[in-house]
């Protein structure tokens, strides 16, 4: 998945093999939660949804609405009318909020539930069975890390917090993904190590970091199509190689990732 509200970047992403373009309309509460982080914070609009939806042919257009609230039903209607092919619900805490969202969407498009609060993670068994054949779960690490009082983005992964949710999703037949990934050969925790954890846990996708678009500056939208294509090819080649590895490799990778993450967190 690539987050963008820019039609040119969406087209370049699709040509490069990105499966889903992620238009992000979530704004309520995000600055207060994440304002101190060097993290993605978009403020895309319905006009961006329309332009992106009109710019791609194959890639799915997913729109993240705001957390559950009085305006959710209106946001659902407006996003679908603008061309959303999938909706994402962030920052929910209860199975009741999931029920309300599913009722508001009413099967018109599939949904992705963004599990990023400890309550939503703990209550996964209460709602995962309600999801339809095309619905999905994504575990968001930024807000989960903050809400759990942790210091570093990948501590939930290193500490085993994703093990049981991943198992539940696999057993329920619900596709899931988590977090994001940087370019191969980059990162305080190498992207290859993170990608290996996706393979081990059975994740189906990952969000591409801002670094795939260029320098990774907070305001940067436009992507270099050739660079995006090359970096995505390297990512897929790494994934293919990882899928040939055995269980011993993944346990060694898990151990080194845990050591690096907790060292960086000064836990």
Secondary structure as UniProt FT lines:
FT   STRAND          2..3
FT   HELIX           7..16
FT   STRAND          20..24
FT   TURN            28..29
FT   HELIX           30..34
FT   TURN            35..36
FT   HELIX           46..53
FT   TURN            54..55
FT   STRAND          60..64
FT   TURN            70..71
FT   HELIX           72..82
FT   STRAND          86..89
FT   HELIX           95..105
FT   TURN            106..107
FT   STRAND          110..115
FT   HELIX           118..122
FT   HELIX           124..127
FT   HELIX           128..130
FT   TURN            133..134
FT   STRAND          136..139
FT   HELIX           141..147
FT   TURN            148..149
FT   TURN            153..154
FT   HELIX           155..158
FT   TURN            159..162
FT   HELIX           163..172
FT   STRAND          176..178
FT   STRAND          180..181
FT   TURN            184..185
FT   TURN            187..190
FT   HELIX           191..201
FT   STRAND          207..208
FT   HELIX           210..212
FT   TURN            218..219
FT   HELIX           225..242
FT   TURN            243..244
FT   HELIX           247..265
//
